[in-house]
């Protein structure tokens, strides 16, 4: 067991040492140092080719030296000094590439390889298989290291070179040594071919590797682009939604201001009446202070008129402000009464009476201003519907609880002109209106529906009969702890004529 443990430990130590050596050689000799991806790719391929060729050339140079010493004067191969010089040049090319001159080193490598191969073609003939294979390697290297266009240029140059050498041989201008055709095969021949084959294999591997890496980068880029597009679509949708909400709020605010402008004459008329009561009573008090009972009566009227003025002013402020206060508990009766106060003069002018029938006093949880706006829109529409009739208009506002006191129900019923059956399904659409341009732009009912459903999680329904009237029913959930039921039967809480 100890022997196996020592062997296993030695193997792991050797493997770790070998891996560190490989990483060290990779960092020192192959790892690219260029800035751009294309330059890194070319530098990596060149360094790998040189690191693959140099050991093979050193081995081949050793065999050449051995053959030259063994055959002496009979040796017909590449001279050992020349081949050693070529090996040194390849080492220099690697050093040049590691010093950020990889493109220059690529041109020198191709030129050096071309000159060496051409020398072989002249010395041993163009029909030597090694010459043809070497020219093929030169074309492949040129296309990968430089560009496809340069590869075509090198191919044309090699073609012209072969034709020229062939012509020189045919005209007996050069006399290549053809003894290799008749000499017996030796160990040097497969070694030389093996070097070329390994070189072709390395180049093919590098080409396929870079193509696969390019495809991986392309797929990754495509995936990132898809994610960016999806994120951009989401952002555009969110931004569009935000802009629509902002536009909707702005339009709603303008609509409230427009509605206030339409009914402001009546509001200011009632304010002036109350102010006249205050001024008249104060004048009587100043004129006759000796009659104390009358003074008290006048002061009581003055106080009542002042309170009424204050209520009118609060109603006006509520109509024109844009309040997004937090939800709170509020009295349904008070908000309905404020909406009726705002429309009193408008109702009298249209010969319409408003009847508030309060069966229960209810407390709701939500934004009171939103609820007030919803009731105001429905009452304004009901008054306009009654104004189009020749008969006396009447609007009933009924407040009651329903479904075991879990829901508040507000019913607004008028005896106006009614809504035609063919447009009843569209009355809650934005900018849909059956009125004239001076009476509305078709936003009131759509805003009311949105407030009831979104703000209070309730429902609003409508029934109508043409020329007989319309009934809107609002059902809102309420909190048991805040409901307040009034004692006794249904009684009219407020009637305005």
N, C-alpha and C positions, 0 to 999 in steps of 0.2 A: 504493500500500500504506500509505503514511504517513497519507493522508487517511482510508482505511477504518479504520486503527488508531485514529486520533483520534476518529472518529465512534463506534466501538465503545466506546472508553474514556469518551467523553462520555455515551453511553447508559447504561453501567453506573454511572457516577457519579450520573446523574439518577435511575436506578432505586433506588440505595442511599439517596439523599437522600429520594426519595419514600417508601420503606419506613420510614425513620426518622421522617418526618413523620406517616405513618399510625399507627405505634406510639405516637408522642408524643400524637397526638389521642385514640387509644384509651385510653391511661393517664389522660389529663387529663379526658376527657369521658364515657367509656363504662364502663371497667373497674369492676365492683362493689366496694364496700367493706364490705358487710354481713358478719355472722358466720356465719349459717346458710345452707344450700343454698337453701331456699325464698326467703329474703329476697334472696339474691344473684340468683336467677333473675328475680324481679320487678323488682329494681333494674336489671339488665342490659336487660330488655325496655323499661322506661320510658326509660332513657337513650338507647337506640337509636332509639326512636320520636321522642323530642325532637330528637335530632341529625339525624334524617331530615326532620322537619317544619320545623325552624327555617330551613334553607337554602331550602326550597320557599316558606315564608311570606315570606322576605326577597325572593325573586324575584317572588312575587305582589304584594307590597307595592310593589315598583318599578313593575310594570305598572299598579297602581291609581293610583300617583302620576302616571304618564305619562298615563293616561286622564283623570284629574281635571284636569290642566293643559290637556290638549288639548280636552276637551269643555266645561270650565268649568261654566256653569249647566245645560247639558244632561246632565251626568253623573248617572246614576241608580244607580250602584253603591254599594258600601260606602265610607263616608267614609274618606279617607286617614288622618286622625288616629286614628280608632277602630281601624283595622286595624294601624297602627303600634304602638298601645298593646297590641294582642293579641300582636304579635311580641315586644315587650319582656316581656310576661307569660310567654311561652314560654321566653325566655332565663332569666328569673328561676326558672321551674320547674326548669330544668336545674341551676342553681346550688343550688337547694333540695335537689334529689335528690343532688347530689354532697356535700352536708353531712349525709348520713344521714337525711334527711327524705323519702325516696323515696315512702313510703306516703301522706304528706300531699300531696306533689306529684302523686301519681296521682289522688287525689280532686279536687284543684284542676283538673287537666287535663281530667278527665271533666266536671266542672261547667262549666268555661270553654267547652269544646267544645259542651256541651249548650245553654248560653245563647246562644252564637253561632249555632248551627243554628236554635234556636227563634226568634231575632231574624230570621233569614233567612226562616223559614216565615211569620212574621207580616208581614214587609215585602214579600215577593214571592209568598207563597202556598205552601200545603203541597204543591201539585202540581209545584213546581220540582224537577227530577231531582236537583239537587245536594243539596237538603234530605234527600231519602230516602236517598241514598247516605251522607250525613254521619251520619244517625241509625244506619244500619247499622254504620258505623265505631265510633260511640260504644258500641254494644252489644258489639261484639267486644273493644274495648279494656277495657271494664268486666269482662268475663269473664276476660280474660287477666291483667290487672294486679291485680285485687282477688280475685274468686272467681266461681264459676258462680252462686251464690245472689245475689250483688250484680248479676250480669248480668241475672237474671230481674227483679230490682227495677227496674233501669234500663229494661228493655224495657217493663215495666208503666207506668213513669212517662212514657216516650216515647209509648206508645199513648194514655194519657189526655191528654197534651199535644196530640197531633194531633187527637184528637176535639174537644177544647176549642177549638182554633184553627179547626177546620172549622165548628163551631157558631157561633163569632163571625163568621166570614165569611158563613155562610148568613143570619144575622140582621142583616147589614150593620153589625155593631158595629165591626169592623175592616175597613179597605179596602186590601188589598194592591195593590201596583203590578204590573200584569200586562202591562206594555209589552214585557217580554222575550219574550212569546209571539209578538208581531208584528214584533219588531225583527229585522233581518237578522243573520246569524251573523257573529261577529268572532273575532279571534285570542285574545281573552280567554277565550272559552268553552272551547275545548280545553285551554287552560293550567290553568284551574280544575279541569276534570275530571281532567287529568293529575296534579295534586297529590293529589287524592283517590285515584286509582288507585295512585299510588306509595305512598301511605300504607297502603292495603289490602294491597299487595304486601309492604311491610315487615312489617306485622303478621302476615300469613300465613307469611312466612319465619321470623319469630321464633317463632311458635307451632310450626311444624314442627321447627325447630331444637331447641327445648327438649324437644319430645316425643322426638326422636331421642336427644338427650343423656340424657333420663330412661331411655329403653329401654337405652341403653348402660350407664348406671350400674346399672340393675336386673340386666342380664345379668352385669355384673362382680360385683355383690353375690351373685348366685346362684352364680356360679363359685366365689367365695370361700367361700360357705356349703358348697358341695359339698366343696371341699378341706378345710375345717374339719371337716366330718362324717367324711370319710375319715380324716383325721389322728386325730380323736377315736376312731373305731372301732379304728384301729391301736393307739392308746395303751391303750384298754380291753382289747384282746386281749393286748397285752404285759403290762399290769398283772394281768390275770386269769391269764396263764401264770405270772407271778412268784408270785402268791398260791398257785396250785396247787402250784408247786415248793416253796414254803415249807411249805405244809400237808403235802405229801408227805414232806418231810424231818422235820417234827415227828412225823408219824404213824410214820415209820420208827424214829425215836429212841424213841418210846413203846413201839413193838413190841419193840425190843431190850431195853428195860428190863423189859417184861412177860415176855418169854422168860427173862430172867435171873432174875426172881422165881420163875418156874415151876421152873427147874432149880437154884436157889440152894441148896436143901436138900442136894442131893448134893455140890455144890461145898464147902460148909462142912463136910459130913461127912468128905470126903477131907482137908480142911485140918486138922480135929480129929485124924484118924488120924495124919497126919504130925507134928502137934504133940505128940501122945502119944509117938510114937517118939523125938522129940527130947528130951522131958522124961525119958523112961525111960532113955535111954542116958546122958544127962548125970548122972542120979542114980546109975547104976551106976558111972560113972567116978568120981564123988565118993566112993562107998562103997568101991571097991576099987582104988585107984591103984597098989597094989604089983604087980599083974599087967599088965605093960606090953603084951604082945600082945593081951590082951582089951581094954585101954584103946584101943589103936589101932583094933581092930575096932568098938568102940562109937562112937568118934569118926567113923570112916568112915560108919557107918550114920546118925549124926547129921547129917553133912555132906550125905549123899544125901537125907535127909528134908528138910533145910532148903532144898536146891535145888529139891526137888519142891514145897515150899510157895511158894517164890519163883515157880515156873512157874505154879502155880495162881493166885497173886495177879496176875501179868501177864495171864493169861487172863481173869480177872474184870475187870480194868481195861479190857482190849480190848473186852469185851462191853458195858460200860455207857457208854463214852465215845463222843462224836460227833466223830470225827477226819476232817477233810477235807484231810489232808496232800497234798502234791504227789506225783505218781507217782514211784516209785523201783523199783529192782530188789529182789526179795525171793525167799526160798526157798519154793517151793510145799509142800515136805515139812513145813517148820516150821509153816506156817499150818494144814495139815491136822491135824498132831499137836496143836496148840493147841486146835482145835475138838473133837478126840477127848477131850482132857483135860477140857474143859468138860463133856462129856456122859458121862463114865465112870460116875458114880454113877447117872445116869438110865438108862444102858444096863444096868447090873447089876440095878437094881431091876426093869426090864422083862424080865429074863432074856434079854438080847441080847448077843452077842459081836461086837466090832468087830475086823476084820482089815484092816490096812493093808499092801497089797502094793505095794512101791516098785520098779518096773522101771527107772526112771531118776530121777536127781536133777536137777530142772529149776529154772531161774531165770526168773521172769516179770518184766515191767515193768508197773507199775501201782500202784494203791492197795492195799497188803496188807490193810488193815482191811476193805475192801469184799470182797476175795476170801475172807477168813476168815468174814465174815458169810454169804456165799453157801454155803460148805461147811457151816457150822453149821446153816443152815436145812434143807439137804438131809438131813443126818444126823439132826436132830431129827425130821423127818417120817418118815424110815426107821425110827427107834426106835419112834415112835408106831404105825406100821403093823405092826411085829413084835409090839408089845405087845398088839394086838388078837387075835393068834393064840394057840392053846393050845400049839403046839410051840415048841421051842427056836429063838429068833431069831438070825439071823446077817446081818451087814452086811459086805460087802467094799468097801474103798476101794482102787481101783487107779490108780496114777500111772504114765503112760508117755508116750513121744513117738510122733508119728505123721506120716505124709505126708513122708517124707524129713527128719525132725527139724525140720520147720517149725512144728509145732503140738504143744501140750501137751494131753494127754487125761486127764481125771479121770473115772473110772467109779465110781458109787456104786450098789451092787446089794444088794437085800435079799430075804428070803424071806417077807415079810409078807403082809398080806391082799390086796394088789393094788388096782388102781383099776378101777372099772366102765367098760366101754367107752363108755357114753352120757355120761359126765362127763369122759372123758380129754382132750377138746379144751378144757375150761374150767378146768383146774387152775391155769393161770397167770393167770387173771383175778383182779383185786383183790377181796378180801373173799369169794372163793368157797372154801368149805371143806366137807369131808365129815366132819370131826371134831365132837366135842361142844364146847360153849362153853368147857369147862375146858381144852381142849388147843390152841386157836388161834382166830384171827379171820380167817384167809384172806389174810394179807399176805406170809407167808414166801416162797412160790414166786413170786409176782409180783415181789417185790423181788429175788429171785435171778435171774430172767430179765432184769430191767432192769440189774442189775450186770454180768452176763455179756455182754450185747449192747451196752450203752452204755459201760461203763467199760473193758471189755477187748476189745470188737469181736469177740466170739466167738459161739458157738452153744450151745444146750442142747436136747437131745432127750430124750424119755421113751418107754419101752416098758413095758407092764405086762400081766400076766395075772392075772385075779382069782383069789384064794386061793393064788397061787403066787409072787407077788413083783413088784417093780418095779425098773427099771434107769434111772438118769439118766446121760446121757453129756454131759460138758462138753468142748468143743473150743476151745482158745485159741491165737491166734498167738503165737509166741515169737521172740526175737532170736537169730540164729545165734551171735553172739559170746558169749552168756551161757548157752547150753545146756551142761549137764554130764551126760554119759552115764556111768552106773555100769558097772563092769566085771562080766562074768559074766551068768548067766541071772537070771530073775526070782526074787527071794527075798522072804519076808515081812519087812518092815522093823519092824513093830510089831503086836502082837496083844494085844488087851485082852478079857478075858472077865469 
